[in-house]
Amino acid sequence: MMMKRSIAGVSCLILLAPIAMAQQRPEVRAAEESARQQLRGQVMALTVAPGLTVRSIADRQASAVGVDEIVAGAQQVGGPRWVDSDIVQVKMQVPATAVLKKLTDAPADVRDPRVTPGVLQRLAREWAGRQVQASGQAVPAEKIAAAVAASPSDDWADVPGDRRIDAARRAQASAAQGIVAAGGAIRVGPNETLGQSWDAGAAKAVADWAMTLPATRVLLRDDRQVEIGLFVDKPGYSSQLLGTLPADRREAVAVGKAIAAGVTAMPTVFVGRASVVAAAPSVRPVLAGRASPAWAGRLLTADATAPGGPDRLRTARTAETAAARSLRAVIDALPLDESNTIGQVAKRDPAVDEAVNRALTRARPYQVDYHADGSVTLRLSLDSIEVVDALSR
């Protein structure tokens, strides 16, 4: 059965089912990873002292807590919970004392001065026997549309099932294209990325594989967007990427190591979003009298690198701003008709310029690379249907 819960303005499908025997299907691994991500947030939210949380300590010095190592040691509680032997929910936990041990064992040069011996003694009493728990879920690719169509969300009551499914499929495809783009960006030579060796058939094969991945996130957002998070089966993805290369190159040890390292550095979950298309999408003020553009439905991507600085988060924001400018240039180059690009029309029409800027706010980072020299490369993606939707209003 399904329940609806609203979290931070988002309608989320919560999936419940009786306990059944676990099998290491991709959905189980996806649900475990989802649970770990949720658990990480729970650990970060632990209050160490008044006005001091684990997150604020980790933000100051990540090695003072080691949250990722703590979460990696999480244990599953009971067995997976199944719906129709396909949709699965997993609960995981870590003892709060594991966090306390990290705080206690932190070297003096990285220990937060606010974590005093008195604080540690109090936590030893308060956290004794306490478990930090979180649940994660996964939905097989073939069940995503049905889950979205059947959601009892009040905010979506007036949206027909076929339009929900259409948005879900576009969101799923957007997430899949993010996975493809990340794979294609892996460097397999000094001046060569993996994607440079792909033909259309190879790229499509990778995209088709990505569309079979289970979702750890299926959300009906209050802004009438469907949000899908696809779990990347990393060993499977490495095999898929190797398969795109000629036989002689697949055997090269250096290439295999480069692909494995690139996949390991990827996010575990790639998120795609898509808006519900209006009931009469063919009537568009800017595109009046014309068919939908050929680029509608494509995933638009751009990236930028910001030089290193003292604050890595600020460097990442700088890279994101630069990537957004590059993505705007990609949008501006799209043809609006036989003689004009979007950018040319936007220069003459402030309404079009505003619409494009509005669509650009829907862009999301799908990969962030922190380099040894302190620089940061950030990659953005945007479903082009967002541009079409913006130009229709």
Secondary structure as GFF3:
##gff-version 3
##sequence-region A 1 393
A	DSSP	beta_strand	2	7	.	.	.	ID=ss1
A	DSSP	beta_strand	10	15	.	.	.	ID=ss2
A	DSSP	alpha_helix	26	44	.	.	.	ID=ss3
A	DSSP	beta_strand	47	49	.	.	.	ID=ss4
A	DSSP	beta_strand	52	53	.	.	.	ID=ss5
A	DSSP	alpha_helix	54	60	.	.	.	ID=ss6
A	DSSP	three_ten_helix	62	64	.	.	.	ID=ss7
A	DSSP	alpha_helix	67	72	.	.	.	ID=ss8
A	DSSP	beta_strand	75	76	.	.	.	ID=ss9
A	DSSP	beta_strand	81	83	.	.	.	ID=ss10
A	DSSP	beta_strand	87	95	.	.	.	ID=ss11
A	DSSP	alpha_helix	96	105	.	.	.	ID=ss12
A	DSSP	alpha_helix	117	126	.	.	.	ID=ss13
A	DSSP	beta_strand	131	138	.	.	.	ID=ss14
A	DSSP	three_ten_helix	141	143	.	.	.	ID=ss15
A	DSSP	alpha_helix	144	150	.	.	.	ID=ss16
A	DSSP	three_ten_helix	154	156	.	.	.	ID=ss17
A	DSSP	alpha_helix	161	184	.	.	.	ID=ss18
A	DSSP	beta_strand	187	189	.	.	.	ID=ss19
A	DSSP	beta_strand	192	193	.	.	.	ID=ss20
A	DSSP	three_ten_helix	194	197	.	.	.	ID=ss21
A	DSSP	alpha_helix	200	210	.	.	.	ID=ss22
A	DSSP	beta_strand	215	221	.	.	.	ID=ss23
A	DSSP	beta_strand	225	231	.	.	.	ID=ss24
A	DSSP	alpha_helix	234	243	.	.	.	ID=ss25
A	DSSP	alpha_helix	247	250	.	.	.	ID=ss26
A	DSSP	alpha_helix	253	264	.	.	.	ID=ss27
A	DSSP	beta_strand	269	275	.	.	.	ID=ss28
A	DSSP	beta_strand	299	306	.	.	.	ID=ss29
A	DSSP	alpha_helix	312	332	.	.	.	ID=ss30
A	DSSP	alpha_helix	342	348	.	.	.	ID=ss31
A	DSSP	alpha_helix	350	360	.	.	.	ID=ss32
A	DSSP	beta_strand	364	370	.	.	.	ID=ss33
A	DSSP	beta_strand	376	383	.	.	.	ID=ss34
A	DSSP	alpha_helix	385	391	.	.	.	ID=ss35
###
